[in-house]
């Protein structure tokens, strides 16, 4: 049982190659004047809205299927989840997006505090206040 939980934890929290690729691309694009650090905060926000909308749609479809049956027998599983409710019939995409959102948010906060401790709040790497505040609120 513990081994299964450890495997599940590794699958959900482990850092995959595409997450490291994202970090490398971000660090390469973090050029003066592009405000990459500001715009990158919107990626998880937009993905979270899209993912939440899709999950809400899946819940509504499952509720609609249950309502069409009109029969509820105690002890019987009425809801029949299936892969056809998700994007491209692959629910793994939802897990990958959740994983990416969590990683991106934690990376952004860690990067902020690292820059703050290493170079100070007024450094050129940190950017201007008008870019810092929205980034922290969204992230």
Buried (B, 14 or more C-beta within 10 A) or exposed (E): EEEEEEEEEEEEEEEEEEBEEBBEEBEEEBEEEEBBBBEBBEBBBEBBEEBEEBBEEBEEBBEEBBEEEEEEEEEEEEEEEEEEBBEEEEBEBBEEBBBBBBBBBEBBEEBBEEBBEEEEEEEEBBBEEEBBEEBEEBB
